[in-house]
Amino acid sequence: GSKERTNVYREWLSKRLRQHNCVRVLDVACGTGIDSVMLVEEGFKVTSVDASDKMLKYALKERWCRRKDDNFDDWVIEEANWLNLVEDIEDLGAPFDAVICLGNSFAHLPDFDGDLRTIKVALKNFYNVLKPGGLLMIDHRNYDAILDFGIAPKRNVYYKSDRIHDIKTSCLYVNGRPNMVTLDYSIDTRIAGEEGQDVSAFEEGDLCKFRLSYYPHRLAEFKQLLDEAFENPTNHEIYGDFMPYNKDDTPAYYIHAIEKQ
């Protein structure tokens, strides 16, 4: 189904974590638990947190349904806020080998004061719950392409995205600075991608429409924020849709892998 992560993503993330000898992973953007479940299945010791108890109910249900599997029985799920992360998880066994914040989750955090203060606090907290040599993996959509050209790439490297029929993009500017990007999705509720199917002829009843809003970060600015939080790391790799960064490409997502000194 569309909720499944792509195999490319599963293999790519698991390989990166294993190459770095990561065992204990903190998922700071658990949501309904999709990434965490994937990593538990891959044998990692996962602790998952989210600020939304409504979202965590889905993760808790998944853990209960699969409790006879020791890996799932050991899966830790708690409520926590990025801005108070160190205090919120002090009893959960920090520091961790890796922190993940994926699926464009970080872009949900507002810049409340307009000076990036909250962004810097959250990133520093990710740094603080990592052990020395630990790895942060954090991503964001290609907001450069969205802000420069007004169009979001349709493909989604995380989900099996052949059902995406259309994405309408709008950008809100405040005092000349991009403040919010809104994506209006149209998803084909039937089996998409059949041979000879004319997608322009879909009836309204075949489409599910929903809206997602984000606080955008340009690549260069976000890299600088990360480097500042991680005190100028010597190892900060950037990937575009799981491939090493190439400035001539236009990926849908950028993923940062930063090592704590």
C-alpha positions as CSV (number, residue, x, y, z in Angstrom):
1,G,0.0,0.0,0.0
2,S,1.0,3.7,-0.2
3,K,2.0,3.6,3.5
4,E,4.8,1.3,2.8
5,R,8.3,2.7,2.6
6,T,10.2,2.0,-0.6
7,N,12.7,-0.8,-0.5
8,V,15.4,1.6,-1.8
9,Y,14.8,3.8,1.3
10,R,14.8,0.9,3.7
11,E,18.1,-0.5,2.3
12,W,19.8,2.9,2.0
13,L,19.0,4.0,5.6
14,S,19.8,0.6,7.2
15,K,23.1,0.4,5.3
16,R,24.1,3.9,6.4
17,L,23.3,3.1,10.1
18,R,25.2,-0.2,10.0
19,Q,28.2,1.4,8.3
20,H,28.3,3.7,11.2
21,N,28.0,0.8,13.7
22,C,24.7,2.3,15.0
23,V,22.6,0.0,17.2
24,R,20.5,2.3,19.4
25,V,18.5,4.7,17.3
26,L,16.3,7.6,18.5
27,D,13.5,8.5,16.0
28,V,12.6,12.0,17.0
29,A,9.8,12.2,14.4
30,C,8.0,8.9,15.1
31,G,4.5,10.0,14.0
32,T,2.5,6.8,13.4
33,G,5.8,4.8,13.5
34,I,6.5,4.0,9.9
35,D,10.3,4.6,10.0
36,S,10.6,3.1,13.5
37,V,8.8,-0.1,12.5
38,M,11.1,-0.4,9.5
39,L,14.2,-0.1,11.7
40,V,12.8,-2.4,14.4
41,E,12.2,-5.0,11.6
42,E,15.9,-4.4,10.5
43,G,17.1,-5.3,14.1
44,F,17.9,-1.9,15.5
45,K,17.1,-1.0,19.1
46,V,14.7,1.8,18.6
47,T,13.4,4.5,20.9
48,S,10.6,6.7,19.3
49,V,9.3,10.0,20.3
50,D,6.8,12.5,19.0
51,A,5.0,15.6,20.3
52,S,1.7,14.3,19.1
53,D,0.0,11.7,21.4
54,K,-2.6,11.2,18.7
55,M,0.0,10.0,16.2
56,L,1.8,7.9,18.8
57,K,-1.5,5.9,19.3
58,Y,-0.9,4.2,15.9
59,A,2.7,3.3,16.9
60,L,1.6,1.9,20.2
61,K,-1.1,-0.1,18.5
62,E,1.5,-1.5,16.1
63,R,3.8,-2.5,19.0
64,W,0.9,-4.2,20.8
65,C,0.0,-6.2,17.7
66,R,3.5,-7.4,17.2
67,R,4.5,-7.8,20.9
68,K,5.3,-11.5,20.5
69,D,8.4,-10.4,18.5
70,D,11.1,-9.6,21.0
71,N,12.3,-6.7,18.9
72,F,8.9,-5.0,19.0
73,D,8.4,-5.8,22.7
74,D,11.6,-3.8,23.4
75,W,10.6,-0.9,21.2
76,V,10.3,2.2,23.4
77,I,7.6,4.8,22.5
78,E,7.2,8.1,24.4
79,E,5.9,11.6,24.0
80,A,8.6,14.3,23.7
81,N,9.0,17.8,22.3
82,W,12.1,18.8,20.3
83,L,12.5,22.1,22.2
84,N,12.7,20.2,25.6
85,L,14.2,17.0,24.2
86,V,17.0,16.5,26.6
87,E,14.7,16.8,29.7
88,D,11.8,14.8,28.0
89,I,14.0,11.8,27.3
90,E,16.3,11.8,30.3
91,D,15.0,8.4,31.5
92,L,15.1,6.8,28.1
93,G,18.8,5.9,27.9
94,A,20.5,8.8,26.1
95,P,23.0,9.3,24.5
96,F,22.1,7.4,21.3
97,D,24.2,6.0,18.4
98,A,22.0,7.7,15.9
99,V,19.1,10.3,15.8
100,I,16.8,10.2,12.8
101,C,14.4,13.0,11.8
102,L,13.1,11.9,8.3
103,G,10.1,12.2,6.1
104,N,10.3,16.0,5.8
105,S,9.3,16.1,9.5
106,F,11.6,18.9,10.7
107,A,9.8,21.4,8.3
108,H,6.8,21.2,10.6
109,L,8.6,23.2,13.3
110,P,7.7,26.9,13.0
111,D,10.2,29.7,13.4
112,F,8.1,31.3,16.1
113,D,10.3,34.4,16.7
114,G,11.5,35.0,13.1
115,D,15.1,34.7,14.1
116,L,15.5,30.9,13.7
117,R,15.8,30.5,17.5
118,T,13.5,27.6,17.8
119,I,15.2,25.8,14.9
120,K,18.6,26.2,16.5
121,V,17.3,24.9,19.9
122,A,15.9,21.8,18.3
123,L,19.0,21.0,16.3
124,K,21.2,21.5,19.3
125,N,19.0,19.2,21.3
126,F,19.5,16.5,18.6
127,Y,23.2,17.1,19.0
128,N,23.0,16.8,22.8
129,V,21.3,13.4,22.8
130,L,23.9,11.8,20.5
131,K,27.0,10.1,21.8
132,P,30.4,11.3,20.5
133,G,30.8,9.8,17.0
134,G,27.0,9.5,16.8
135,L,25.1,10.2,13.6
136,L,22.2,12.6,12.9
137,M,20.1,11.8,9.7
138,I,17.7,14.6,8.9
139,D,16.0,15.6,5.7
140,H,13.9,18.3,4.0
141,R,12.1,18.7,0.7
142,N,14.0,20.5,-2.1
143,Y,12.6,23.9,-1.0
144,D,15.1,25.6,-3.3
145,A,13.2,24.2,-6.4
146,I,9.8,24.9,-4.8
147,L,10.7,28.5,-4.0
148,D,12.6,29.2,-7.2
149,F,10.2,27.6,-9.7
150,G,7.0,27.2,-7.7
151,I,6.7,23.5,-8.4
152,A,7.3,20.5,-6.1
153,P,8.6,17.4,-7.8
154,K,5.8,14.8,-7.9
155,R,8.0,11.8,-7.1
156,N,8.3,10.7,-3.4
157,V,11.4,8.7,-2.6
158,Y,9.9,7.5,0.7
159,Y,6.5,6.3,-0.3
160,K,5.5,4.2,-3.3
161,S,4.3,7.3,-5.0
162,D,2.7,6.1,-8.2
163,R,-0.6,7.2,-6.8
164,I,0.3,10.9,-6.8
165,H,-1.9,12.5,-9.5
166,D,-1.0,16.2,-8.9
167,I,0.6,18.5,-6.4
168,K,-0.4,22.2,-6.4
169,T,2.2,24.4,-4.7
170,S,1.8,27.8,-3.0
171,C,4.3,29.9,-1.1
172,L,3.6,32.5,1.6
173,Y,6.2,35.3,2.1
174,V,6.4,37.5,5.2
175,N,8.6,40.6,5.0
176,G,10.2,39.3,1.8
177,R,11.2,35.9,3.4
178,P,9.5,32.6,2.5
179,N,7.5,31.7,5.6
180,M,5.3,28.8,4.5
181,V,5.0,26.3,1.6
182,T,1.6,24.6,1.1
183,L,1.3,21.5,-1.0
184,D,-2.2,20.4,-2.1
185,Y,-2.1,16.8,-3.1
186,S,-4.4,14.8,-5.4
187,I,-4.0,11.1,-4.9
188,D,-5.5,8.4,-7.1
189,T,-7.5,6.1,-4.9
190,R,-7.6,3.4,-7.5
191,I,-4.6,1.3,-8.6
192,A,-2.6,3.9,-10.4
193,G,-0.1,3.3,-13.2
194,E,-2.1,0.8,-15.3
195,E,-1.1,0.5,-18.9
196,G,-2.9,2.9,-21.2
197,Q,-4.6,4.8,-18.4
198,D,-5.4,8.5,-19.1
199,V,-4.7,10.2,-15.8
200,S,-6.2,13.5,-17.1
201,A,-9.6,11.8,-17.4
202,F,-9.9,10.8,-13.7
203,E,-13.3,11.6,-12.2
204,E,-13.3,13.6,-9.0
205,G,-14.5,10.6,-7.1
206,D,-11.3,8.7,-7.9
207,L,-9.2,11.4,-6.2
208,C,-8.4,11.9,-2.5
209,K,-7.3,15.5,-1.9
210,F,-5.4,16.8,1.2
211,R,-3.2,19.7,2.2
212,L,0.2,19.8,3.9
213,S,1.9,23.0,5.1
214,Y,5.6,23.4,5.9
215,Y,8.2,26.0,7.1
216,P,10.8,25.9,4.3
217,H,14.6,25.7,4.5
218,R,16.9,26.3,1.6
219,L,19.7,23.8,1.4
220,A,22.6,26.2,2.0
221,E,20.9,27.9,5.0
222,F,19.9,24.5,6.5
223,K,23.5,23.1,6.1
224,Q,24.8,26.2,7.9
225,L,22.3,25.7,10.8
226,L,23.3,22.1,11.1
227,D,27.1,22.9,11.0
228,E,26.6,25.5,13.7
229,A,24.6,23.1,15.9
230,F,27.3,20.4,15.4
231,E,30.2,22.8,16.0
232,N,31.6,22.6,12.5
233,P,31.7,18.8,12.0
234,T,34.3,17.3,9.7
235,N,31.8,14.8,8.4
236,H,28.6,16.3,6.9
237,E,27.4,14.4,3.9
238,I,24.4,15.5,1.8
239,Y,22.3,13.2,-0.5
240,G,19.7,14.0,-3.1
241,D,17.1,11.3,-3.2
242,F,19.7,8.8,-1.7
243,M,22.4,9.7,-4.2
244,P,25.5,11.8,-3.3
245,Y,24.8,15.5,-3.7
246,N,25.2,16.9,-7.2
247,K,24.4,20.6,-7.6
248,D,23.2,20.0,-11.2
249,D,20.5,17.6,-10.0
250,T,16.9,18.5,-8.9
251,P,16.0,15.9,-6.3
252,A,12.7,15.8,-4.4
253,Y,14.5,15.5,-1.0
254,Y,17.8,16.4,0.5
255,I,19.1,14.1,3.3
256,H,21.9,15.2,5.7
257,A,24.1,12.8,7.6
258,I,26.2,14.6,10.2
259,E,28.6,13.0,12.7
260,K,29.1,14.4,16.2
261,Q,32.7,15.0,16.9
